[in-house]
């Protein structure tokens, strides 16, 4: 049942419309805002008390006047009509097609805030998603049902990396038909949006992808809903259609900035660096929608991308994200300046669930030990660099000089790549690099592993 209110508007501030409360409505209820310019704008109830309520208008409020504004209440939360035809479509930030195609044929409508997953119904994330990126697949593996953020910085190539992951991510057990991508660009410039669309089309990945594009000139309130529409589509594909879904959200910093802007417009008391005190719980409502459910065939995996303001990993956005998620992949500006792509800084990067989705029947029995040995050797190489900066290469011991050479080769051959690699190709490169180190330094490998992979090529 729809109820209409006219003449109750008292104030208009940015994307927020303030009304006198003249009827009973619920928080989060969907509304239509009709202006004297003839346009109809979608919105939702963002706050209310006994006397007033606040409407988040999801489109430009230019042209609205207080006297002529009519608000129609739906009496239910915002929802998203979904069907299998969502794959292969390009939509705006609130799920409306922008690819000149017909509306998505909906089988059912789902609330965009999702339904909480009973903790007892959650299953532990298992198995492996191959992305084609060696520093992820070999060193920090992405596991089905995991939420693993990528921490980038302004000007770093995270957009290119996101598109490559979307284009080449796959399951390793012949379940290609059951794998899908939900890609959401949040507050992105027009050229970035076109880059996402064009790259996915050219690579042939768009047919298995639902692409949501929220542009930088769209309303900040719409930006708050884009990841919710995208995750609702992902939940439908995973838990209704039974697909294994990888959700890529970029850039979550734009989402957090919109959250701060809207919070300030509401007059809420700010917390750290002006962000609202509830930003942690707000981000959690998004990230915790990843996971596996007992009895459900599909899974939902998240790879949110954010740019750290001033490359500060202690900034509230990456700081709070790190508390909620299961690890982080960190991009390095130094590696980027040296022409290494993708510029993943392996040492501060971590996938906390890697142990649950690698080795054994998931990847290769020797994968975890190889990754651990490569990490330890690269950490030693970085220490050798620091020492060499003080005493020079000539002042180093022979073992340290080998580690110095190993570090350069690791960045040139493992971190840097010009094309996607299979896990087997990445492991082959890793074994080849370890062969340059003395056997006594390979303390993370068993004698059997050394004999199987390095016996004929290991350094004396």
C-alpha positions in Angstrom: 0.0 0.0 0.0 1.4 3.4 -1.0 0.8 6.6 1.0 1.3 10.1 -0.4 2.4 13.2 1.6 2.4 16.7 0.1 3.5 20.0 1.6 5.4 18.4 4.5 8.9 19.2 3.3 10.8 21.6 5.6 14.4 21.5 4.5 16.5 20.3 1.6 20.2 19.8 2.3 22.3 18.2 -0.5 20.9 14.7 -1.1 18.7 14.8 2.1 15.1 15.9 2.3 13.6 16.7 5.7 9.9 16.3 6.3 7.4 16.7 9.1 6.2 13.3 10.2 2.5 12.9 9.5 2.2 9.2 9.2 3.7 5.9 10.5 6.6 4.7 8.4 9.6 2.4 8.9 13.3 3.1 8.9 14.7 2.2 5.5 11.3 2.2 3.7 11.5 3.0 0.0 9.9 6.3 -1.3 9.4 8.2 -4.5 10.0 11.9 -4.5 8.1 13.9 -7.1 9.2 17.4 -7.9 7.6 20.2 -9.8 10.1 19.6 -12.6 8.2 16.4 -13.4 11.0 14.0 -12.4 10.5 11.1 -10.1 13.4 10.3 -7.8 13.9 7.1 -5.8 14.8 7.5 -2.1 14.5 5.8 1.3 13.8 6.8 4.9 17.2 7.4 6.5 16.2 8.7 10.0 13.0 9.5 11.9 11.7 10.6 15.3 8.3 11.5 16.6 8.1 14.8 14.7 10.4 14.6 11.7 11.9 12.1 9.2 14.8 12.3 6.8 14.7 11.0 3.2 17.9 10.0 1.4 17.2 11.0 -2.3 19.2 8.7 -4.6 19.4 11.1 -7.5 20.2 14.7 -8.0 17.9 17.0 -5.9 18.4 19.9 -8.4 15.0 21.3 -9.4 13.2 20.2 -6.2 11.3 22.9 -4.3 9.9 22.5 -0.8 6.4 23.7 -1.6 5.9 21.5 -4.7 7.5 18.3 -3.5 5.3 15.2 -3.2 6.6 12.1 -1.4 5.1 8.7 -1.9 5.9 5.9 0.6 6.0 2.3 -0.5 5.6 0.9 3.1 8.4 -1.6 2.6 12.2 -1.5 2.4 14.1 -1.0 -0.9 14.2 -4.3 -2.8 15.8 -5.6 -6.0 14.0 -7.8 -8.5 16.4 -10.6 -9.6 16.6 -13.5 -12.0 19.3 -15.5 -13.8 19.3 -12.9 -16.6 21.2 -10.5 -14.3 24.5 -12.0 -15.6 25.8 -10.2 -18.7 24.1 -7.0 -17.8 25.4 -3.5 -17.0 23.5 -1.6 -14.4 23.7 1.7 -12.6 24.3 2.0 -8.8 20.7 1.1 -7.9 20.2 -1.9 -10.3 18.7 -0.1 -13.4 20.0 -1.4 -16.8 22.2 1.1 -18.6 23.2 -1.2 -21.5 20.3 -0.4 -23.7 18.8 -3.8 -22.9 15.4 -4.7 -21.5 14.6 -4.8 -17.8 16.0 -7.8 -15.9 13.3 -10.5 -15.9 12.7 -10.9 -12.1 11.8 -14.2 -10.5 11.7 -12.7 -7.0 12.4 -9.5 -5.2 14.9 -9.3 -2.3 15.6 -6.6 0.3 18.9 -4.9 -0.5 20.1 -5.0 3.1 20.1 -8.7 2.9 19.1 -11.3 5.5 21.4 -12.0 8.4 23.2 -15.4 8.2 22.7 -17.5 11.2 26.2 -18.1 12.6 25.3 -21.8 13.2 24.4 -22.1 9.5 27.8 -20.8 8.4 30.3 -23.4 7.0 34.0 -22.9 7.1 35.4 -21.4 3.8 37.1 -24.1 1.8 38.7 -24.6 -1.6 40.6 -22.2 -3.8 39.8 -19.5 -6.4 42.6 -19.1 -9.0 42.9 -15.5 -10.0 45.9 -15.7 -12.4 47.9 -13.4 -10.1 50.9 -15.2 -8.7 51.2 -13.1 -5.5 47.6 -14.1 -4.7 47.5 -17.6 -5.9 50.9 -18.8 -4.7 51.5 -16.5 -1.7 48.1 -15.3 -0.4 45.5 -17.6 -1.8 41.9 -16.5 -2.1 39.5 -19.1 -0.6 35.8 -19.6 -1.5 33.7 -17.8 1.1 36.5 -15.4 2.2 36.5 -11.7 2.4 40.0 -10.5 1.4 40.5 -6.7 0.8 43.1 -5.1 -1.4 44.7 -2.0 0.0 45.9 0.3 -2.7 46.8 4.0 -3.0 45.9 6.9 -5.3 47.4 6.4 -8.8 48.3 2.7 -8.3 47.0 0.2 -10.9 44.2 -1.3 -8.8 41.6 -0.8 -11.5 43.7 -2.8 -14.0 44.3 -5.5 -11.4 40.6 -5.7 -10.6 39.6 -6.2 -14.2 42.3 -8.8 -14.7 41.1 -10.8 -11.7 37.5 -10.5 -12.9 38.6 -11.7 -16.4 40.7 -14.7 -15.3 39.4 -15.9 -12.0 38.2 -19.5 -12.2 37.6 -22.6 -10.2 40.0 -25.5 -10.6 37.7 -28.4 -10.5 35.8 -28.0 -13.7 32.9 -26.0 -12.3 33.3 -23.1 -14.7 29.5 -23.0 -15.4 28.9 -22.5 -11.7 31.2 -19.5 -11.4 30.1 -15.9 -11.6 31.4 -12.4 -11.0 29.6 -9.4 -9.5 31.7 -6.3 -10.2 30.7 -2.9 -8.6 32.4 0.3 -9.4 31.6 2.8 -6.6 32.0 6.5 -7.2 34.3 5.9 -10.2 35.0 8.5 -12.9 33.4 8.0 -16.3 36.6 6.9 -18.0 37.2 4.2 -15.3 33.6 3.0 -15.7 34.1 2.7 -19.5 37.4 0.9 -18.9 35.6 -1.7 -16.7 32.9 -2.2 -19.3 35.1 -2.3 -22.3 37.7 -4.6 -20.7 35.1 -7.2 -19.5 33.4 -7.1 -22.9 36.7 -7.6 -24.8 37.9 -10.3 -22.5 34.7 -12.3 -22.8 34.1 -12.1 -19.0 31.0 -9.9 -19.2 28.7 -12.8 -20.0 29.3 -14.3 -16.5 29.4 -10.9 -14.8 26.8 -8.5 -13.3 28.4 -5.1 -13.6 27.2 -2.2 -11.4 28.5 1.3 -12.2 28.0 4.2 -9.8 29.7 7.3 -11.3 31.5 10.0 -9.4 28.8 12.5 -10.3 26.0 10.4 -8.9 24.4 11.2 -5.6 26.4 10.3 -2.5 23.3 8.6 -1.1 23.2 6.3 -4.2 26.8 5.5 -3.5 25.8 4.0 -0.1 23.4 1.7 -1.8 25.5 0.4 -4.7 27.4 -2.3 -2.8 24.1 -3.3 -1.2 22.4 -3.8 -4.6 25.5 -5.7 -5.9 25.7 -7.9 -2.8 22.0 -8.7 -3.1 22.6 -9.8 -6.7 25.5 -11.9 -5.5 23.5 -13.5 -2.7 20.8 -14.4 -5.2 23.3 -16.0 -7.6 25.1 -17.9 -4.8 22.3 -19.1 -2.5 19.4 -19.3 -4.9 21.0 -20.2 -8.3 23.8 -22.2 -6.6 26.8 -20.4 -8.2 30.2 -19.7 -6.7 30.3 -15.9 -6.8 33.3 -13.6 -6.5 32.3 -10.0 -5.7 34.8 -7.2 -6.5 33.9 -3.8 -4.9 36.0 -0.8 -6.0 36.5 1.7 -4.4 35.3 1.3 -0.9 37.1 4.5 0.1 34.5 6.4 -2.0 31.8 4.5 -0.1 33.3 5.6 3.2 33.6 9.2 2.1 30.0 9.2 1.0 29.1 7.8 4.4 30.9 10.7 6.1 29.2 13.2 3.8 25.7 11.9 4.5 26.4 11.6 8.2 27.6 15.2 8.3 24.4 16.4 6.5 22.3 14.6 9.1 24.1 16.6 11.9 25.6 13.4 13.5 28.6 13.8 15.8 31.7 12.8 14.0 34.4 10.4 15.2 38.0 9.7 13.9 38.9 12.1 11.0 35.2 13.1 10.7 33.8 9.6 9.9 30.7 8.5 11.8 31.3 6.4 14.9 29.2 3.6 13.4 31.4 3.2 10.3 32.8 -0.1 11.7 29.3 -1.7 12.0 28.2 -0.2 8.7 31.2 -1.8 6.9 30.5 -5.0 8.7 27.0 -5.1 7.3 28.6 -5.3 3.9 31.6 -7.5 4.4 29.8 -10.1 6.6 27.6 -10.9 3.7 30.4 -13.1 2.3 30.5 -16.8 3.3 29.4 -20.3 2.9 26.1 -21.7 4.2 25.6 -25.3 5.2 23.4 -27.1 2.7 23.8 -24.4 0.0 25.6 -25.3 -3.1 27.0 -21.8 -3.9 29.4 -19.6 -2.0 30.0 -15.8 -1.9 33.6 -14.5 -1.8 34.5 -10.8 -1.6 37.5 -8.9 -2.9 36.9 -5.3 -1.8 39.4 -2.7 -3.0 40.1 0.6 -1.2 42.6 3.4 -1.7 44.4 4.3 1.5 44.4 8.1 2.0 48.0 9.3 1.9 49.1 5.6 1.7 48.3 5.4 5.5 47.4 1.9 6.4 46.4 3.1 9.9 43.7 5.4 8.4 40.2 4.6 9.8 39.0 3.1 6.4 41.8 0.4 6.0 42.1 0.0 9.8 38.5 -0.9 10.4 38.3 -3.0 7.2 41.3 -5.0 8.5 39.4 -5.8 11.7 36.4 -7.2 9.8 38.0 -9.1 7.0 40.4 -12.1 6.8 43.7 -10.5 5.8 44.8 -7.9 3.2 46.7 -7.6 0.0 48.8 -4.4 0.0 50.0 -2.6 -3.1 53.4 -0.9 -3.0 54.1 2.5 -4.5 57.9 1.7 -4.5 57.4 -1.4 -6.6 55.1 0.5 -8.9 57.7 3.2 -9.4 60.2 0.5 -10.4 57.9 -0.8 -13.0 56.8 -4.0 -11.2 53.2 -5.0 -12.0 51.2 -5.9 -10.1 53.0 -4.0 -7.4 52.0 -6.3 -4.5 54.0 -5.9 -1.4 54.2 -9.5 -0.2 55.5 -9.0 3.3 52.6 -7.0 4.8 50.1 -9.0 2.7 48.2 -11.9 4.4 45.4 -14.3 3.7 44.3 -15.7 7.0 42.3 -18.5 5.4 44.9 -19.7 3.0 45.7 -22.7 5.1 42.0 -23.8 4.8 41.9 -23.8 1.0 45.3 -24.9 -0.2 47.4 -28.0 -0.1 46.0 -31.6 -0.1 43.2 -32.0 -2.6 42.7 -28.2 -3.1 45.8 -27.1 -4.9 49.1 -29.1 -4.4 50.4 -30.9 -1.4 53.7 -28.8 -1.5 52.0 -25.5 -2.1 51.8 -24.3 1.6 55.5 -25.2 2.3 56.7 -23.5 -0.9 54.8 -20.3 -0.2 56.2 -20.3 3.4 59.8 -20.8 2.2 59.5 -18.1 -0.5 58.1 -15.6 2.1 60.9 -16.4 4.6 63.5 -16.0 1.9 62.1 -12.7 0.6 62.0 -11.3 4.1 65.6 -12.2 4.6 66.4 -10.6 1.2 64.8 -7.3 2.4 66.9 -7.4 5.5 70.0 -8.0 3.3 69.1 -4.9 1.3 69.0 -2.8 4.5 72.4 -4.1 5.5 73.8 -3.5 2.0 72.6 0.1 2.2 74.9 0.6 5.1 78.0 -1.6 4.3 77.7 -2.0 0.6 77.3 -5.2 -1.4 81.0 -6.0 -1.0 80.6 -5.9 2.8 78.0 -8.7 2.8 78.6 -12.3 3.5 78.3 -14.7 0.6 74.9 -16.0 1.9 73.6 -12.5 2.2 74.7 -11.7 -1.4 72.7 -14.7 -2.6 69.7 -13.5 -0.7 70.2 -10.0 -2.3 70.1 -11.6 -5.8 67.1 -13.8 -4.7 65.1 -10.7 -3.7 65.7 -9.0 -7.1 64.7 -12.2 -8.9 61.7 -12.7 -6.7 60.3 -9.2 -7.6 61.2 -9.6 -11.3 59.8 -13.1 -11.8 57.3 -13.9 -9.1 55.7 -10.5 -8.3 56.0 -9.0 -11.9 54.0 -10.7 -14.6 52.9 -9.7 -18.1 50.2 -12.3 -18.4 48.0 -14.5 -16.2 49.6 -17.6 -14.8 48.2 -20.9 -13.6 49.1 -22.0 -10.1 51.4 -24.7 -11.6 53.3 -22.1 -13.6 53.7 -19.9 -10.5 55.0 -22.9 -8.4 57.5 -23.8 -11.1 59.0 -20.3 -11.0 59.1 -20.5 -7.2 61.0 -23.8 -7.2 63.4 -22.4 -9.7 64.2 -19.3 -7.6 64.8 -21.4 -4.4 67.3 -23.4 -6.3 69.7 -20.4 -6.1 69.8 -20.6 -2.3 72.0 -23.0 -0.2 70.2 -26.2 1.0 70.9 -25.3 4.6 68.7 -22.2 4.2 65.6 -24.0 3.1 64.3 -24.7 6.6 60.6 -24.5 5.7 60.9 -27.4 3.2 61.1 -31.1 4.1 63.9 -33.3 2.8 61.4 -35.1 0.6 60.3 -31.8 -1.0 63.9 -30.7 -1.6 64.7 -34.1 -3.2 61.5 -34.0 -5.4 61.9 -30.4 -6.7 65.4 -29.2 -6.1 67.8 -32.1 -5.9 69.4 -31.6 -9.3 69.5 -27.8 -9.3 70.0 -26.6 -5.8 73.0 -24.3 -5.1 75.9 -25.8 -3.0 
